[in-house]
């Protein structure tokens, strides 16, 4: 897949969601020792001048090119100055390679200034302007969404030139000769509204946002909406100021409403602008110099106003009526809108343009409405050939004869469209040219219901999946179109589109570390599994995604299809963990009289209330989980503390199980250091009956995610025990978070453990297993208790180096109770049998003996995703063995048995990337006395995980690993004494996410950062036998030396960025690694040259001291930097949010109080503003030992810091 015009597709763009180290460098020819913070040299020679200015010089065969480290765009102003002797350019909207975007070119010889597209060379505007060699020209560029205006030496010379959306990196280009560039200051207002005239009288774009500079100002956008959310972060800089969001304005600029933040009256007001009447108001203590978050939600004539981070509305008016109209802003002098966002389409397609019909932002995405029985189109500029296209489509309730479609491989007049038609209950694939039907199928479709569609388009093959069902609704071959644009269509009504993503087929689920047969989301976060349940031939997996229940379904527990969010945030708060059951007999009365349905129990968590005011909420589904409704009586169980005249107690993670013997339902809920038991006859009304835990039962962190179920001992249904399993939060006593279980009896009223308090039962000895949960309602004829867990640890829950996803589930496992050789009953776990269905042809050997000197019998066997099944006999008392997994020259993960110590272990100390957290322990072990001296193993290896099952499943290790992409070798060695290998089978395991790619070339890294002079060996894993050729895009920065074995040595010679390319002969297969130089800086201030010092311990205060401590800057997905001390590895952390609160250091948790906006001030210094409060970094006393604290919000009274890099 590729993208034309300014939207050039790069496989690395999605990876930018993860951390990457900022390259700010002095260039290969730098003579000074100051680095150029915030910029990345890509070619040519660059050096630092005074006050942040830079000098670039082109080489004989290569221009000098440098881009900014961060991205800006939309509504922005850039100010700089250029002094050139021949030709130089200022670049906007480029990608990280310096490609794409637009360029303002200054040609001294021709006295011309040209605004041009860098993708196709089209000249957008050309003017004559007197330019003199080596004479400075000051520049101001303003981008207003899709247009650009230019000022030279204070005079406007271009106005509103159509450029298309400009968003990306800015930078400098010297085609010939030399040029000098003044430090660029950027004022950006992050907003997704269209047509805001930010240059309007009374308004100014500042580094802090959009500011009103006169009294009684109004500013409208071209964005129109009716049902929407509209929000901003704002602050007031002058006494008695006010700021408002306005909505519902008609085409003449009249009518509408406003939500006003009024400091003078100390009120938040909802005002009817037509009559000037205040509809609702509340006093909240409004002050200057505080960053406020205001959000409006308008739906069906009702308006809710939200304040701060409270999920509940501050103001509500249910009789406003229609809110359709334009959105905008109003303010008195001194109000600053830091950003603004209206709800809309989420996705990765670019350059959307309406073409017929009306397209409005909507609460649920973007809504298209046709003009009667006509078509409405909305087209993107993104172009694709082979890809996976996903989207959620909802045809409105009042459009029962309407259709909606996803368009692909289109030139605007022809191409393909997948059409959803609820009137005919039909999914149809058609040719836009001539309305030719290519394929169709019948499906139950309903207006008002959201349908998830997923298209796999490879060559002439087109497969369409709908609503998560396993079999494709359409599976055809059609060669009519091979490439084209994407778009949306509505016919004869209105429809809403959301989460529209297109991913190149070769890149889909192919990223570095991406699991191939474990469940992960395509993008976003996955944590606790919730609501695991079986219903009508499908396994339902719900899981946490930022306080929402994400949803996927499978018919075999291996191949999963995603569905839209099942349980979103709601007025009670976030939807935390819980469970689901099937109400087969309609005990709840929520379903048709003779019907059944799904009921989900979730934890309602309100972040604005003490400890979240945790309660139990209920949602239910009548259509096999495809849509969900909240129960009118929520919460069905309030926070248990309310019964004790208290509140805010730990009360979460409800798990419901059927107690058939007593014809009742049982619910277990975590209480922090105990589990509470409830029973019900109708799934609605619950009675608390018992508690279990407290005291000596507690050995670590808080108890969470309980599960409770009966299991037969040794398969004997006449001898059943009840098992209570729990997870425990991170605690030093348990080396992070952990799991354990209790075996006992349950009489319908009370659970009694078979073991005294302090007895620890566990079968998981790895570090990454949490919130393990079992499936409910598996049919009796199956009889298995199947579980799934989140492979993570609360020591570092989301710190992994993966992107665009974070978090994976374990393989599904079957739980059993087994009597061991010592007579004790324990729970064992085994991989489910369905995993055998994805095995490929095995590599196998057996009947051989190995000594410590034997050759590796696995030499030549390679793999990334595979299963090992082994049976190894220990021939001597000290015999042991090690199985090497994901090996390369300096990497390996070892699974072994130590004969002398009688223990199994997993050693991941050399598994790859292990330094993302100091708590990422590298060796885990468990005692084991193998029967008949034979160790039986099943090992599952995937892109970033190893799961080991030893013996009969009484020991398991679940561990994450992050090896290089080319680390694919294996080994088997004897340690201590001799061993006999009775069986050793290696099965490659197929990907479960898409059709096979065919031949591909896998780089061991997507990106690297190296210090100057540092070397690294790059490797590739190629399916081709063709020789590999290596090259560097910037050899002055990174030198590459081909080793002739699929490997190359790279050395960081200078500074900047280089793209290292490996390709086969003819370029059929190609892989790339982005290599950046890594720099560290001092952060100094004042005439004494003192700088920030970093203490070592979490929570220690940052002080001023000698300029010794060096800091690294890493760009975060949200646009801020984390600032990490080299010596301690701790990040700069705002301890509070008010003026005067101290700065401290802490482990990197990724929170907004650890992320900093770093803004150049034009004089060689920078302002630091923390993202959570907007406050700036300042020093109480610029002397040794002086404190460092938060100061004002925004940029109005900013304090400049120098960021200095040394050679």
DOVEX-742372 format. One record per residue (C-alpha): residue in one letter; x, y, z. Coordinates in pm, whole numbers, plus 50000, padded with zeros to 5 digits. Layout:
<rs>
aXYZ ...
</rs>
This chain:
<rs>
x500005000050000 x501185035349931 x499925070549962 x500105097049693 x500395134649721 x501385147150065 x500255115450242 x503115091550174 x502545059250364 x505365048450592 x505385015950781 x507205033151063 x504475058951128 x502465035251345 x505595027351543 x505875063851644 x503255056151910 x506085041152115 x508975060652264 x511855070252043 x514935088952150 x515225124552029 x518085131851793 x519215167151833 x522715169651703 x525495191751584 x525935174551249 x528985158751097 x530805191451048 x529995207651381 x532875226451535 x531185238251852 x530035216652138 x526405228052152 x523935202952000 x520925214851802 x518125205152034 x514845196351866 x516205190151515 x517415159651325 x520025163551047 x519245140850753 x522015151050514 x524685177450461 x526625196450725 x525005214751017 x526345233451315 x525005253151607 x525235290851608 x524395316351874 x520965318652037 x519765286251881 x520555296251523 x521865269751283 x524055269450974 x523675244150692 x525935236450398 x525105214450101 x527575188449984 x528635183749626 x526115156249556 x523675160549841 x521675189449984 x521685198350352 x518375187850506 x517235189450867 x513765184651019 x512245190851360 x511945162251607 x508285169151681 x505305174451452 x503085204851423 x500275214651192 x496675224451143 x496505259551292 x500055271351338 x502415300651287 x506135296251222 x508595324951251 x512215323251145 x514725340950921 x516895328050638 x520225340750507 x521245322150190 x524025326749937 x522285306249663 x519135286449744 x517465276450069 x514015265150177 x511745263550478 x509785230750492 x506405223250651 x504465190750697 x507305166850608 x507575131250731 x510475119950950 x512585113450640 x512105148950520 x509745138350242 x506335152450153 x504695184050280 x505215218250128 x508305239350073 x508915276850060 x511925280349834 x514135311349822 x516185313949503 x518655342449542 x519815341949179 x516285344149035 x514845367049305 x511945342849341 x509955327849627 x508035296249545 x505465277349751 x505415241949618 x504255206749696 x507205184449779 x505365152749680 x504815160349313 x506715193049261 x503575212749181 x504085250349214 x501265263549430 x502305300149423 x505295319149285 x506235355449344 x509095378349262 x510895391949566 x514195410249582 x516665386849751 x520315394149811 x523025369049878 x523845366750247 x521085391250342 x518595379650605 x514915376050517 x512465372550805 x509645347850749 x506255341650903 x504085313250778 x500545306950894 x498685274650821 x494895275450860 x493955239250822 x494315234850445 x495715268850342 x498955287650396 x499815324550413 x503295340150400 x504875372050530 x508365383650430 x510065411050632 x506695419550785 x504765422650457 x502145397050355 x503025383050013 x500775352249996 x497305347350142 x495195316150175 x497035294649921 x495425260149901 x497935234150018 x495795206250156 x496275196250520 x499775204550644 x500825184350947 x504235170351021 x507815181151076 x509135215350979 x512715220450880 x515415235950663 x516805226950323 x519925240150151 x520015228549789 x523245246449702 x525815266049895 x525305277150251 x522445291750455 x521855305050803 x518545299650985 x517305317551293 x515795296051569 x512195289051471 x509385297551707 x506145278951657 x502735289451784 x500275260851749 x496605257251833 x495685220551832 x492155219351694 x490245197251453 x487615222751355 x487505235450997 x487665271150874 x488665289851190 x490105323351085 x492825325451343 x494085358051196 x490785375151276 x490905408551452 x490955404451828 x492605370451827 x496235359851825 x497965326551787 x500525323252067 x502855295252183 x500255288452454 x497285285652218 x494585308052069 x494285340052273 x491695367552282 x493505400952282 x490445423552287 x487155424252477 x483935407952366 x485365386352091 x483625358951894 x485205334651649 x483195309651446 x484325278851258 x482985262750942 x482285231151142 x478615223451180 x477205196651412 x474035185651589 x474775155951814 x478385160051922 x480955164952193 x482965197252188 x485765203452435 x488705225652515 x491415232052771 x491565268852858 x492975293253109 x492515329853195 x495435354153212 x493675385953328 x491235394853607 x487505393053531 x488075375253203 x485815348453058 x485915322152787 x483095303452612 x482405275052378 x479495283652150 x477335260151946 x474125258851744 x474865291551560 x472885295251236 x474275304850895 x473755342050966 x475765340251289 x472665343151508 x471085321851779 x472785292851949 x474065287052299 x477275291652490 x478955275352786 x480805303352962 x483625301353214 x483175334753389 x485765344953649 x484045377953735 x480795360853837 x482595329053946 x480125308753737 x479955281853475 x476895291753272 x474825276252994 x473355306052810 x470715308952537 x472345334552307 x469135343252126 x467435356352436 x470475361652657 x468915339252922 x471025318453161 x469575283253150 x471845266953407 x474735278853623 x476985267453906 x479795283354106 x483105264554100 x485745289054227 x487185300553895 x490635316553911 x493315329953683 x496295308053603 x494455274653625 x494115251253329 x490455240753298 x488915212953090 x485415220452958 x483345196152753 x479885198852599 x477885168452496 x474765175852291 x472455147352198 x468785145652101 x468055180852226 x469795175652560 x472975193552666 x475425181452928 x478375202253045 x481365184253196 x484025200953410 x487505188153478 x487865150453464 x484565142453636 x482675117053418 x479385130653551 x477935163253410 x478245195653603 x475245210953421 x472375194353235 x469495209153037 x467135184252877 x464925209652698 x467345228852478 x465885214452157 x467785210351833 x471435220351866 x472315218851497 x474545247351394 x478095260251380 x480685257651655 x482945285351779 x484425305252064 x483785337152255 x485965354852510 x486875385852696 x490445398152678 x493015374752827 x491425340652762 x493595313752608 x492185282552440 x495015257352452 x493265232952220 x489815223852088 x488295191651967 x484945181351828 x484035144551818 x484585128251482 x486015099951280 x488925080851431 x491225063851184 x494435066450985 x493205078250645 x494175113650546 x492845142950346 x489095137750383 x486975159150149 x483155158750122 x481765152249775 x477965155949771 x475675153050067 x476265166950414 x478975153550643 x478935163751008 x480995154251312 x478965132251544 x479215118051893 x479825083751742 x482105093951453 x481235112151132 x477675112750997 x476885114650628 x473435124450501 x472355121850140 x470105146449962 x467005124849937 x467405094349713 x470905104349617 x474465095049707 x476695113249953 x480435107649920 x483435116050136 x486835107649990 x490325105350140 x493575112449957 x495125080450096 x495725054549824 x496055017149879 x496544985049683 x496794954549917 x495464961050268 x493174952750559 x490334978150579 x488274980250898 x485365002051003 x482215005051213 x479045014451023 x475715025351174 x472735033750956 x470455057451145 x467105045751284 x465215069651057 x466945056250744 x465365021750714 x465695023150334 x469185037750339 x472555021550274 x476125029050374 x479395019050214 x483165017750238 x484935026849914 x488385014149813 x490665012749511 x488745042049365 x489645070849135 x486515089549240 x484375077248950 x485125040048954 x486395014649205 x484914991149463 x482334997449734 x481194974650014 x477564983350082 x475614976350402 x471884974550327 x469584967450627 x466434971050417 x467374940350214 x469464924250491 x472294923850243 x476044928950230 x476984937549872 x480314943049698 x479844964049386 x481694982049110 x481035019449130 x481215021248754 x478005006348625 x476774993148961 x478024957948879 x477424933449166 x480624914049238 x479464895049544 x476704896049804 x475344877250103 x472384878350335 x472914890750692 x470584902250968 x471164939750964 x469264966251154 x469115004351138 x470505018751459 x472864989351515 x476614992851466 x478094967451226 x481814960151216 x483254952250874 x486734939450791 x488014935850435 x491104916250334 x492144928749990 x495174911749832 x495674912349456 x492414902149295 x491164884749613 x488594903149824 x487274888050148 x484654905650360 x483974897250726 x480974912150908 x480224915251280 x482974891451386 x481584860151227 x484224834951129 x483234828050770 x483594856350519 x480314871650407 x481874876350063 x484884858249916 x485504867149552 x488234872349296 x487934903549080 x490834919948891 x489064951748779 x490954975649009 x494354971849171 x494855005249346 x492995036549442 x491635059549710 x489435051950008 x486095067950083 x482675066550249 x479195065750097 x475645071050216 x472545066250001 x468955076150077 x469425085550440 x472005090450712 x474775068250845 x477635071051095 x481165058251038 x483805052651303 x487255036251348 x488075034550979 x491605021350940 x493505008050639 x496764989450701 x499024976250426 x498604938650412 x502304931650447 x502454953450761 x499234941450929 x500194922051244 x503784921051117 x505374947351340 x508444939851547 x507414919551857 x503864914251723 x502404880751840 x501114858751559 x498744835651748 x498174853552078 x495334878352105 x496344914852074 x494414945051958 x495364959551622 x496034991951806 x495535004952159 x495734988752500 x494544954952619 x494594945152986 x492364924653221 x490244898753037 x486604904553130 x483334886653069 x484744854652919 x481684835252809 x480494809752553 x477184814752373 x475664798952063 x478874785651915 x481074815751997 x483614823652265 x483394860052371 x486484877752497 x485964911652655 x488924930052799 x489924963252946 x490884991552711 x491205023852907 x488205017553131 x486055003552850 x485144968052756 x486674959452420 x485214928752251 x486304900052027 x484734866751930 x486054832951817 x484684798651732 x487874780451833 x489614802652094 x492454807851846 x491174828551553 x489634860851685 x487584888051518 x487214921751686 x483904939451746 x483124975251854 x483484985852218 x480794967452413 x480644987552737 x481915023552711 x482375050352970 x479005061753098 x477495086053344 x478455063853639 x482115064853526 x484515040553370 x483635003953313 x486324984353494 x486714946653515 x483954921453567 x482344890553415 x479514878053195 x477044849253207 x474244835752992 x470754838953133 x469434807552962 x465994808053124 x465404845453145 x465684845353524 x466404882553507 x463324891553303 x465514912153071 x464874890752764 x461894877652570 x459774853952779 x461084822252616 x464474836752524 x467934840052662 x470694865552651 x474014877752782 x474464897053107 x477664915253193 x478624927353541 x481254954553551 x482924977053806 x481725012853782 x484655035553869 x484235073253897 x487735088853898 x486495121154056 x485215104054372 x487105088554663 x488735056354546 x486445057554244 x483265050454445 x483405014754310 x480014999054238 x478614970254036 x476844979053714 x474934956353477 x474634956453098 x472854931152880 x472644920052518 x469754904652328 x471644898852003 x474554875752084 x476724903852216 x476554926251911 x474874954952101 x474494963152470 x472104981952697 x472674994953048 x470274982853317 x467905010153434 x468465000453797 x472245006053797 x474135002654018 x472734968754112 x475114967654410 x476365000754556 x479765004854717 x479744982155019 x481065010255237 x477705027955211 x476225001255440 x478775010755704 x478265048555684 x481415051455481 x482395050655115 x485215046454874 x485965010654977 x487764986354747 x484854968354581 x485544956454231 x485884929153967 x482584910254011 x482744874153890 x479464855053861 x479214817053847 x476284792753842 x475834770454150 x473694743253996 x473464722054311 x471674749654498 x469924765854200 x471514799554261 x474064823554120 x477174832654318 x479124865154281 x482614870554422 x483974906054453 x487404918354555 x487524938354875 x491214947054875 x492424921555132 x489474897755111 x486774884254881 x483074890854941 x480444865154840 x476924873054717 x474084850854593 x471064856754372 x468134837754223 x467394862353942 x470764878153853 x469414912453955 x468904911654332 x471974901354533 x472494892554900 x475904893055069 x476564860055249 x480244857555343 x483804870755324 x487064852155287 x490624864255343 x492174890255572 x495174886055803 x497594857955727 x495874849955400 x497324882255258 x500934878655147 x501384907454903 x499464934154717 x495754941554691 x493504912354592 x491874916754252 x490104898253970 x488754868254165 x487384837153995 x485314810054161 x484224776554021 x483824739154098 x486244713753953 x486244675853964 x489284660154125 x491044636853879 x488004638853654 x485694623053918 x482424642953905 x481464627254238 x484454643754403 x484314680954337 x486154709354503 x485604746754472 x488524768054358 x488934805054439 x491664821654234 x492934857154276 x495484881354137 x497494904254363 x498734938954285 x502414947754271 x504224943754602 x507904938554691 x506974907654893 x505814890154577 x508324906254340 x505584925554163 x502054913754102 x501274876754135 x498534850354128 x497464822454363 x494474800354431 x492634783454718 x490984749054713 x488114741854945 x484414735554995 x481344757154943 x477944749355095 x476074777154921 x476704801155205 x480364798955300 x483664790155135 x486154771155354 x489724765755241 x491254731155276 x494514747355386 x495354770555674 x496104807355618 x499604812355489 x499574781555266 x500394793654917 x499054774154618 x500244784954276 x501084769653941 x502364800753764 x506034809453813 x506614834653537 x506454872253587 x503764881753334 x500414866753422 x497574886753576 x493794888253599 x493464851853491 x489824844053428 x487844813453314 x485084811253056 x481504808353174 x478804786453018 x480994762152828 x478644733752732 x478494703452962 x479404680352676 x482704699052650 x483204700553026 x486454719953029 x487334749153253 x489224771753009 x491124802453123 x492874832452975 x495154858153137 x496714891853067 x500464887653013 x501704916753217 x502804927453563 x501804958253759 x505474966453812 x505494978553450 x501974973153311 x502264993552989 x505985000652966 x506664975552691 x508434986452371 x505504976852147 x503434998251915 x500755004851797 x499454979052045 x500254973452410 x499184942452600 x498574906452497 x496594877052629 x498054843152713 x497194812552512 x493944796952639 x494554769752897 x492524741653047 x492404740053426 x492054707053614 x492394694453971 x494844665954000 x496134644654288 x499924646154280 x502404619154380 x502524632354738 x498734629254769 x498064666454758 x495374680254526 x496604708554306 x495374727654005 x497234720453679 x496974738253346 x497554727152990 x497334744152651 x493994738152484 x493884712352206 x492594737351950 x496114751751919 x497154720451732 x495024732951444 x497554759851351 x500584736751349 x502704734551037 x505044706750932 x507164696351224 x510904692351266 x511424661651479 x514104639651632 x514344615251923 x516054584552059 x519374602652092 x521684609052386 x523504641652440 x526534650252650 x527734685452732 x530124682252433 x527494671452179 x526654692251876 x523444712151872 x520744689551721 x518634720451646 x521284737151431 x519564751151123 x516094750451279 x514654785651294 x511414802251385 x509644831951538 x506274816351624 x506334779551711 x505594751851961 x508034726852110 x506924693452252 x509744675052429 x510414644752647 x513924644652798 x515364618953035 x518034628253291 x520614600253285 x522684611853584 x522004628753918 x523434662053803 x522074659953450 x520374690753317 x519644707652989 x518974741352828 x516744748852531 x517764781152359 x514924801052203 x514934831851974 x518724830751951 x521134852551758 x524754862751814 x524224878952154 x520594870552230 x518864839952370 x516084829852603 x516844798052794 x514384772152922 x516224747253134 x516314721153408 x518994721453676 x519664686153791 x521624694554104 x518974718854228 x515984699554092 x514354730053941 x512984743053614 x513874778153508 x513464804453241 x516384828253193 x515654859052980 x518644879853088 x519894880252725 x516494878352557 x516714912352386 x515344945052518 x515234941652897 x516074976553022 x512654993452981 x512084987253353 x514494979753636 x511834956253777 x511774934553466 x513334904553643 x515254881153417 x515334846553583 x512394826953716 x512454791953857 x510374765254030 x511224733254212 x510444701454022 x510994664254092 x510374647953753 x508724613553759 x511054586253630 x513674613553578 x511854624553261 x511014660653199 x508074666052969 x507624700752821 x505364720452595 x506774754452504 x504964781452306 x507094808852151 x505664839551978 x506734874151870 x507194886452227 x506404857852461 x507454823752590 x505034800952777 x506364768752931 x504294739753066 x506274713653258 x505304678853368 x501544674553369 x500994712053387 x501734716053756 x504384741953665 x503964769953412 x506064800153321 x504494829653136 x507104854753030 x507424883052783 x510574887252575 x511574913852323 x514254899452094 x515484913651766 x513284905251470 x516014883651315 x516724863451632 x515244830451520 x517714802351598 x517264773951850 x519544751052046 x519474721352281 x522434714552509 x523144690852794 x524414706453118 x526004687353402 x525544650853304 x524184632753001 x520574633052884 x518484611952649 x516044629152416 x513054605952368 x511044631552172 x511684666652044 x509164681551801 x509164717151672 x505944729051506 x505794762651327 x502514779851420 x500534799251161 x499444835051200 x495764837451294 x495254873151178 x495524873150800 x496474853650491 x500154844150467 x502404871650334 x504564849150118 x508224858550108 x509224886850336 x512304902650485 x512264910150858 x514704935351002 x515814928951358 x514884964851454 x512424990551323 x514515018251473 x517655022651681 x519405050951860 x523175050651896 x525675073352062 x528365089251851 x531055063051787 x528795034151892 x528425004051662 x525744977651622 x525264946651409 x522014946751214 x520504914051095 x517684903850866 x515494873150854 x514764866550488 x512544840350327 x514554844550008 x517874828249922 x518924859549733 x521904879349859 x521204909950075 x522474944549977 x522824971350248 x522835009350217 x522675040850434 x520645071250333 x523005094050529 x526495078850526 x527945109750693 x525875101051000 x525765063050985 x528305040950811 x527205006150704 x529504976750629 x528044945550470 x529284913850642 x527964892050360 x525944868950590 x522654887450610 x524264910350863 x525814944850854 x527824965151101 x526625000951141 x528565028551315 x527275062551424 x529985084851276 x528305118351302 x524925130351414 x521435128651274 x519255102151116 x519865075850852 x517585050150696 x519445017050672 x518014996150389 x518454958950330 x517084944850005 x517354914449787 x518604915349430 x516244935749218 x514624950549530 x511804924749546 x512134922649922 x513144952650128 x513454961450494 x514374993850666 x515675004751004 x515615041151115 x518815049351301 x519045081251510 x521955095451697 x521345097352070 x522225128552260 x522085138952622 x521815174752745 x522205196853046 x519235219153133 x520605251953263 x519365286253361 x520745319253483 x524015337853455 x525805313153682 x525195284853436 x523665262453700 x521605232853583 x519015207353698 x520425180453924 x518765146553951 x518495127954281 x518305090054276 x515225080154478 x511585082854373 x509995114154518 x513285132354578 x513255169454497 x515075183454194 x517475211854277 x519825235454094 x523495225654086 x526595222853871 x525955214753501 x526925178253538 x523675158953519 x522685150253163 x519155143353045 x517665124952749 x514505137252578 x512045111452439 x509035121552234 x505685107852353 x502635099752137 x500705129152284 x503315154152170 x505195159552496 x508665148552598 x509675126452885 x512935139853031 x515125112253176 x518235116153392 x521115095753251 x522535086853593 x519365075253769 x517035066053483 x514305086153659 x512115111353477 x511295147353559 x507965146153744 x505605173553863 x504655164654221 x501475185454206 x499525208653980 x499605241954164 x502035270754153 x504985264354384 x504685226454380 x508115210454370 x509675191054084 x510815155954167 x512075124853992 x510155092353959 x510055060253760 x508655066053412 x504955057653434 x503935076253118 x501525099553299 x500865135353186 x502595149653495 x505785134053351 x505385148353000 x506655182452901 x505965205952615 x509325221352522 x508915253952331 x511695274852171 x511435311552271 x513465325651981 x516465336352188 x518155302552219 x516205292852530 x513195270152582 x510115269752802 x509035237552976 x505295232653043 x503965200953204 x501005186553014 x498655178553303 x498425213653446 x500045234953175 x502345250853430 x505855261653343 x509135250553496 x510905276653707 x513525280153976 x512845294654320 x516455305054361 x519065303854086 x521795293054327 x523305260154439 x520615240154615 x517815262654488 x514435245954445 x512795239254110 x509025244054108 x505965249253891 x505115284953793 x502375300553579 x500125282453337 x500905287252970 x503465308952799 x502495343752916 x505255346653177 x507455319153048 x510895311853186 x513675302952946 x516045273752998 x519065264952791 x519315229452659 x522965222452594 x524515192252432 x528235184652461 x530535165152234 
</rs>
